[in-house]
Amino acid sequence: MLHRLKLKVVYGDALNKDKQAKRLKMRVILIAGFAVFVPFAVITYFLIFGEDRIMKLLIIGLLSAFSCVPVVLYAYAKGHGKALKILWQERPKELKWLGIKIGFFYGFALYWMILGIVEFLFGYQAFRAALISFVASAAARDGFEIGYLRARDTGKNIKMAIFPDNRALSEMFPVAPLKILLLVGTALLGGAITGTVLGPLLSNHIHQAVAIGLVVGGVATLSYAWAMEEPLSRKALIRYFIWPGFTMGITYFLILAYLLRIVFDIRLPPATDFGLLMAASAAWLTLESLFVAYLQWKKTAPAASVSKKGIRQAAL
């Protein structure tokens, strides 16, 4: 999910200003969504009808992830503006990593999030093939945006393995490792305590999701604002809280909750269950928020200015 935060928060301005590219992206998203609907309608309702529910969901999830591989490659080529065959000859390693990470693994994670929305928030107990359309559309969106950025990247010869910029979380830690660990640890502990208190009070899944979004989104927004070099305006804070704070907080909760409660069928007391989920979601999004703040600073700061004098002083 980190690549999504990078695409939206750090690199989103370029595409937002290109109206023609935005229209093309919407066409690619719609094509991807419609393309997977019919085959998955067949798979869901006929080919694996006899499997038990969890096995059925796992099989469909894997098939969904595999289907996102060609989708993301197609979208990348459209965003880049070159034929996929030519791009494969120019950068085969990059496209392989793109298919594996953004196609398969990202598609697999999104699948559980979509199931969490359907089952936890809206109470549908049956799988619908249309859900895979949303997964494929999201993969296509990200593939297109990555291709668009790569086509305009001056470092065209970089052998990309981490998207969209080949920048890994490990790059951030040497700047201020103790403060990063302290912030993430505080988010983890605070989320655990808050979730433990709220768990017995919130039995409704929608209420749980909203609580996670508010708490985790708030913590992530404060961490992001603190780590930025310049103070953020109220509008910027609200925008970050809405997305990715509130939205991604709920997303992480749905993925983790569905895996914990449905797939692995781990039954915990309400306080322990919700405390664990809130702690994991808070730490996850806080770490990513610190990293996108770091990347925004690195866009303008010279490499020589990186020091270990502190996370705040180093503009992380």
N, C-alpha and C positions, 0 to 999 in steps of 0.2 A: 504493500500500500504506500510505501514511502515515495515511490516514483510519482504517484498521483499528487502528493503534496508538492513535490518539486515542480511538476508540470503546471499546477494551478497557481501556487504562491510565488515561486521563484522565476519561472519562465513564461508565465501566462500572458504577459502584455503583448508580445510580438504577434501571437495568433489572434488575440482579441481585436487588434487594429487592422487585421487583414480580412475584410468582409468576404472576398471571393473564396479564400481558404476556409472560412467558417461555413459558407454554404456548401462547399465540397465535403467538408467533414460531416455535415448533417446527412448528405446523401450516402456517404460511406456507412454511417451508423445505421441508417434505415435499411440499406441493402444487407448488412450483416445480420440485423435482427430478423428480417424476413427469410434470409437464406437458411437459417438453422431451424426455423419453426416446423416445417413439414417433416423432415427426417426425425426430429425429436418427438413429434406427435406419434409417429409410427413406433419408435423405440419405446416410448413411455407406456403406451397403451396396448401394444401387441407383443413385441419381442421379448420383454422380460416381465410379462404380466404375472407369472407364477412365482416370482421371487418374494421372499419376505421383505417387509418394508425397509429395514435398515440396509439390507444388501441391495435392494432396488435403488435406494437413494445413492449409495456409494458407486454403483455401476453407472448410474446416470451422471453423477458428478464427475467421474473419470472421463466419460464420453464427452461431457460438456467441456472439460479442460482440453481434451484432445482437439475438439472442434474449434477452440479459440486459437489454436496454433496457426492454421491457414488464414483465419480471419485477421489476426494481428499482422501477419506478413503482408497480406493484401492491403490492409489499411496503411501500413508503413510505406509501402510503395506509392500509394496514392498521395500520402502526405509529402513524400520526398519529391514526387514529380517525375520518377523514372520507372521503367518497367521492372517488375520483380526479377525477371531473368537477368537483367543487367546488374541490378543491385546485388544479387546472389554471387555473381562473378566478381564484383568489386569488393564485397565485404561479407564473405560467407560466415566467418566466426561471429560477427555482430548479429547477423540474422538468426543464427542458431541460438545464441543466448536470448535474443528477443523472443523467439518462439517458445523457449523453455520457461523463461522467467515471467514475461508479460502475458504470453499465451497460456501456457499450461498452469503454472503455479498461481498466478494472479486470477486466472479464470476459475480455478478450483476453490480459492478462497472466497471469491465473489459468489459462487454457487451457494455456499453455506449462509452467507449473509442474506441472499435473496430468500432462501428457505426460512431463515429466521424471521424476516419481515412477514412472509405469508402465514407461517404457523403461529409465531408468538404474538404478532401484532394484530393480525386479522382473523386468526382462528381457523384458517383453512387446513384441513387434515389431508387433503389429496394433492398430489403433485400435478402441476400443470406444465405442459410442454412450453407454453408461452414464456415461462420464467427463464428458460435458456436464452431466449431472445434478448433479455435484459443483460445477461452475462456477456453474450457475444457483442452486443452494442457497446458495452463499457470497454471491452478489450479492443474493439475497433476504434473507439474514440481515442484511447491512449496510444494505440499503434500509429494512428494518423498524426497525432500531436508530436510524437517522438520523431517520426519521419520528417515532419515539417521543420522541426528544430535542427535535425541533423543535416538537412539540405542547406541550411543557412549557417552552419557551424564552421568556423574558420579552421578548427582542428579536424578536418575530414579524415585524416589518416589514423586517428585514434582507434585502437582496437577495442571497441565498446563491449563491456561485459555487465556494467551497471547502468541503468537507464534513469533519466535521459542524458546524463552528463558524465558518467563514469566516476562519480564521486561517492565514496562509501562512508558509512557512519564512523568507521575507524579513523578517518581523517580528522575528525573533530576532537577526539579525546586528548591528543597531546597538548592542545591549547590550554585546557584547564580541567584535567581529569577528576580531581577531587570535587570541584564545584559541580561538575556535570553529574557525578555519582550522587552527590548530596541532593541535588534537585530532583533527580529521578527517584532516589530512595525516599525522599519526602513525599513525592507524588504517590509512590507505591504504598507507603505506610498510611498516608492520609486517606487514600482511596480504600484501603483495607478497613480502617476504623469507621469511615463514613458508611461504607457498604454493610459492615457488620451491624451498625445501628439501624440502618434503613431496611435491611433485609426482612426482618420479621414484620415490618409495617407495610411493605409493598409486595403484595401477592400478585397483583395484576401485571402482566408483562409489559403493557404499554406504559404504566406508571414507572416500572423499573427502567425502561429504555429512556424515558424523559429525564428521570433522575440521573442516570448515567451521563446523558448528554449535557445536562446543566453542570454537574459537578466536574466531570472530566473535561468538558469544553472550557469551563472557567479556569481550571488549573492549567490547561494547555495554553490558553490565551495569555494568562499572566506570565507564564514561563517564556512565551514568545516575545511579549512586550518587554520583559526585563532583559532579555538577551539581545534585543536590537540596539544598534548604536545610537540611533536618534529616537526620541520619544514618539510614540504613535498617536495619531489623532483619534478622537473618539469614534469617528466613522470607520477608521481602519481597524480599531479594536472590535467594534461590533461586527464588521465584515468577517474578521478572522474567527470570532466566536461562533458565528453562524456556520461558516465553512472555513477551515476544517473542524473547529472545536466541537460544536454541538453535533454536527452531522457525522464526522468520523468517530466521535466517541460512541455514538449509537451503533455505527457500523461495526466497530471492534467488539462491542458488547454482543451484538447479534451473532457474529461469527463464533466467538468463544462460548457463548451460552448454548448455541445449537450443538456444537461439538461436545460440550460437557454434559448437557442434559439429555440430548436425544441420541447422538451417535454412540458415545461411550456409556451412556445411561448411568452416570455417576450421580447418586442421590445424596445430597448433603443437607444439613440443617439450613434453613433460610438465611441465617446470619452468616454462616460460613460460605455458602454458595454465592450470595450477592457480594460479600466482602472480597472474595477471591476474584470475581469478575470485574468489580470496580477497580481493584488494585491493579490488575493486569492491564485494563484499558487505560487507566490514568498514567501508568508508567510508560506504556507503549507510545501514547500520543504525546506525552511530555518530551520524551527523548526525540521524537521526530520533529517536534516544534522547535526545540533547541537547534537541531541540525539545519532546518530550513532557514532559521535566523542566521546561523553561521554561514550558509551558502550565499545569502543575500549580502552579508558583509564582505565575503570573499570576492564578490563580483566587482567591488569598487576598491577594496584595500589592496595595496601592493603586497607581494609575497613576503617581502622582508619585514613587514610590520607584524607578522604573526609572532606572538611571544607567549610565554607562560605566566604572564603577570596577573592573570585572572580572567574568568569567563566574561565578566562585565567589562573590564578594562580592555579586553581583547575584542570587544564588540561582538561576542558570540550571542 
